[in-house]
Amino acid sequence: MSFRIDASAARIACVFALATFAFLAPGAGRATEPDVALVAAAKKDGKLVFYASFLGTKFHLEIIKGFERKYGIPVELLDVRASEMRERIRTEQTTGRFIGDIVQNGAATLLRQEREGELQPHGGVPNAANLIDGQSATDIRVPNYMLIYGVLVNTSLVKPEDEPKSWNDLADPKWKGKILSDDMRAIGGGQVMFSALADAMGKDYLRKLGSQEIAFSRDVGADERRVARGEYPLRIPQLVSNYLLLKGLPVKFVMPSEGAPYIRFDMAILKGAPHLAAAKLFMNYYLSEEAQLLYAQGGLVPLARGVIDKVDPALRALEQSKLMGTTDPDTQDSMLALARETFK
């Protein structure tokens, strides 16, 4: 399945809530006004330190700006690759020099951080009552959105009839030396895809993929432009959200028939967070209709009820793609080891 979608970024006003579960209409995705005491405490905190790994993507920054405008609380952002962020948090937690307040990361990684004692309970997030069926918050982790992955194709180099229709097609010898990939041997999108492919396609498939002389890189934005310039005909795994930023370039997004590798991103408060009230307010804001709609319009799968129905039908169809698989916190280390063995 292939798509060409025009990106849009519109802000939709919402009635925002924090410390109440009383919604204006069932399933509407809206809540009443925020708790005055919590907002006052959050403002008294003076700021918020946020650790994330979206690497400068504009609509992510717009959500942060929306929070700052709404509450007047500045956000200090550390935006680095997931592996770098993980080491930063480990260092802070080990030394007891608590700087970060809140972290947004893949669900599997956050679960591991929870088990390692790096996170603390949030104390209740009212907008979590708006999560879609099949998604739920815990007393520590709150789902925000899902990333889904496919294949980026250079339309000048690849004829429509030659486009990969299945993940199996990537093992075809005709693509040997012609695939650019996010590094599957490190935590990130490449590793998510590798885990999903390992579970769904099996080790024989991985061996074939390992012989394809795949070029690895960790510079996502530059890699997408390299495909657009014709340095490589294919790039994997390709985020829908990043594809929308390539409008006008000779590229196409292809969703293989087996479905999308995906990763759910959650948010949690770090142990020892210096600005706890601001962190709670920030966490709740991310499940507001305003924030969730920006996610959906940016090509991410929103997790608040009713939001996906408000985006362009073509984009909605893509965001409702079949989910293929994701990372498992209990096998993450072994999958990383397998990827390093597969791609020596």
N, C-alpha and C positions, 0 to 999 in steps of 0.2 A: 504494500500500500504506500503510495507516495503522495506528497502534499506540497502545495505552494500556498502559503498563507501570508497575508499582509498583517504586520504587527500594528496594534493600536495600544495606546496607554491613556485611558480615561479614568478620571477619579469619580467615584460614585459616593455621594454623601451617605452616611449611615448614622443611626442613633446608637451611640457607643455605651457599653456597660462594663462595670467591673465587679462589684460585690453584690450581685443579685442574680438569681436564676429565673426571674420573672420576665418572660419574653412577650413582646407585643402581639405576636401571632405565632401559632405552632409552625415550626419549620421555616420561619421567615428569615432566620439568620440574624435577627436584630435583638438588641437588649436595651434596657433603660439606661439612664445616666449613671456615671461612675460614682463609687462611694467617695464622698467628700473627704473623709478622714484619710483614706489611703492616698488619694491624689495629693493632699496636703503633705503627707509624710514623704511621698515620692519627690515632691518639689523641694522639700527640706533636704533630701539627700543630695541635691544639687547637680547630679550627673548620673550617667550609667555607663559602664564599660562592657561592651558587647564583643564576644569572640565568635567569628563566623568564617565561612569558607565559600563565598559566592564570587570572589575574585573580581569585584568591581562592577558586576552586572547592574545596569541602571535602575531597573524597577525595584531591586532589593534596596538600593539607596533611597529610592523614592518612599518606600515604606518607612524607613528610618526617619526621613525628613517629615513625613506625615505625623509620626509620633512626636517629634520635636516641636512641630507647629501646634499640635493639639494641646500639649501639656507644658511646653516651655522648658523641657528637660533635655539638655544636650547629651548626645550619645557619642562616646569615644569608641571607635571601631577598630578592631584588629581583624583584618580580612586576608587570610593566607590559606595555603593548601591545608587540607585536613591533617596530614601528617605533621606539619609544622605547628599547627594549633594544638595538636595533642601533646607534643613535647613541651610547648609553652605552659599548658595547664599542669602537666606533671611536675614541672620545675616549681611553679608557684605553690602547688599543694604540698610538695615534699619539703620545701623550705619554709612554709608557713607565711610567705609574703603574698597575701591575697590581694590581687589587683582586679581580676575579672569578676564581673557580677553574673553574667548570663552567657550561656553557650548554645549555639545552634549547630547541630551536626547530624550525621546519619544516625538512624535509630539504633543500629547495631553497635556503633561506636559509643553512643551515649549509654546504652545498657551496660557496656563494659566499664565505662567510667563510674556508673552507679555502683556496680559490684566492687569497684576499687575504692569506693568511699569518697569520690571527688565531687559528688553532687549532694544537694540537700532538698528536703520537701518544700514545695512551693506554697502550701497552705491553702490551696483552693484557687481555681481559675474559672470563674463563672461562664465565660464564653466557651469553655470546653463542652458545655451542654449542647452546643450547636454542631458538634462534630458529626460527620455523615456516618451512616450505618457501616459497621465494620471497623471503625476507628474509635479509639478511646484513649483518654489520658490516664496516667497513673498519678500517684501522689508526688512523683518527682518529674516524670517526662510528659510533655504535652506535644502532640503532633501538630505540625504547621502546614506541610505541603508534601507532594511527591514529585521527584524528577523522573522522567521517562526518557529512555534512550533508543535510538535507531541508528541509521547509517547516513552519512553525508556523501552525496555523489556529485562529482563535477559533470555537468550536462554537456560540456564541450568535448569531454574525453570519453564519456560512456553513453552509448546509444540506449534508448529506452528499452529495447529488447534484451540488452546485456545487463541491465541494472540487477543487483542482487535482490531476489524476492524472498529469500530465506537466509537465516544465519548460516545454514549449510553451504550456501553459495560462496561464502567467503573462503572456504577451503578449496575452491576450484583453482587448479594450477595457473589459470590465466591471470589471477590476481597476485601471483608471487612477486614480492618486491614492490607492490603497488598500493599497499594499505598503510596508512598512517594511523596510529592509535595512541590514545592516552595510555600511559604506562600501566600495564596490568599487574606489575610487580610491586606497586606501592598503593597505599590507601587512596582511594579516589574513584572517579568514574570508571576507569579502566578495570580496576579490581572488582567493582560491582558487576560489570559486564562479564568478566571472567568467571566469577562465582555463579552467576545465573547460567552461563553457557555450560559450565562444568556439570551443574545439576541437571540441566535439561537435555544436553546433547551427548554427554559421556566423554570418557577419556580418549577413545579413538578419534573423536572429533578434535579434541584438544591437541593430540599429536599431529594431526593434519594441519591445524592452525599454527602449530609451532614450527612447521617446515615452510611457512609462507614468507619468511624473511620480513616480518612486519616491523616497520620503523616506529620506535617509541619516542614520545616526547611528553613533557609535562606543562607545556605552554599552550593552553587550550585555545585562547583567542588567536594567537599567531598561527596555530595549526589549521584552524578553520580557514584562515586567509590563504594559507599555503595550498589548500585544496582548491579554493576559488581561483587562485592564480594558475593552477594546472600542474603543480609540482607532484601531486598525487591524485589519482582518480577517486579514491575512497578514503573516508575517515571514520573510525569507530572509537568509542560509542559517541554518537552525536546527540546532544541535548536539543529537545524541541525549542526551549527558550533561547538558546544561542543561535539556532537556525533562523529565528525570526529577525535577528539583527543583521542577517546577510542579504536582506532584500535588495534585489537588483543585480546580484552577482550570479554567475552561471553555476548555481548549485541547486540541488534538490534534496529534500528529506525523504528517506524511505523507511517505512516501518516493516520489518520482516514479518512473514506470516505467522511465526511462532509467538509473536508478541514482543513486549518491551521489557528489557531489564529495567529495574526501577530501584529507587532508594527513597524511603520516607525520611524526611528531616523533622527532627523533634527539637524542642527547646527545653532547657533545664537551668536551674539556678545553681551556681557553683558554691561549694562549701566555703564558708567564710566570706561570702559576698559582702563588700563594704556598703553597698547601696541596695539593701534588700527590698524596700518598698518600691523603689523605682524599677527594680527587676520584675516584681510581681505585676506592676502596671504595664510594663513593656510586654510581658508574656501574654497577658490578656488581650492587648491591642492586636497582636499578631493573628488572633482568631476573629477579629472584627470583620465585618463585611468590606469595609474600606481596604484593609490590608489584603484580604483573601481575593478580592476582585483584581487587585493589581497583580497578584500571583497568577491568577487564571489568564489574564490578558497578556501576561508575559510568557505563557507557554508552560507553566507549571500546573500540576493538578491540585486544585484547591480542596481543602478538607472540611470546610464549613458548609452546612446545608444550604442549598438553593443557589449558591454562587456560580457553579458551572453553567447553569441554565442562562446566564446573562452574558455569555461570551459569544463571539462569532460562531455560527454552526460548524464551519470547517475546522476551526480550532477546537471546538467542543468535541467533535468526533475523534480527533487525534488524542485529546486528553482522556478520552474514555476508551483508549486502546486496551486490548487484553494485556494483563500483566504477566510477565514470563517468570521472573524470579528476582531475588535480591540477596544481599549478604546475610549470613547467620553469625551472630556474635560468638557462637561456640565453635565455629569452623573457620573463622576469619584468618587466624594465624596459619592454619594448614593450607588454606586456599592461597594465601600469599606465598607460602613455600612452594606449592604446586606451580604457581605462575612463574616463579623464579627458575624452577626446574624445567618447565616447558619452554621458556624463552631465555636460554642461557646466553 
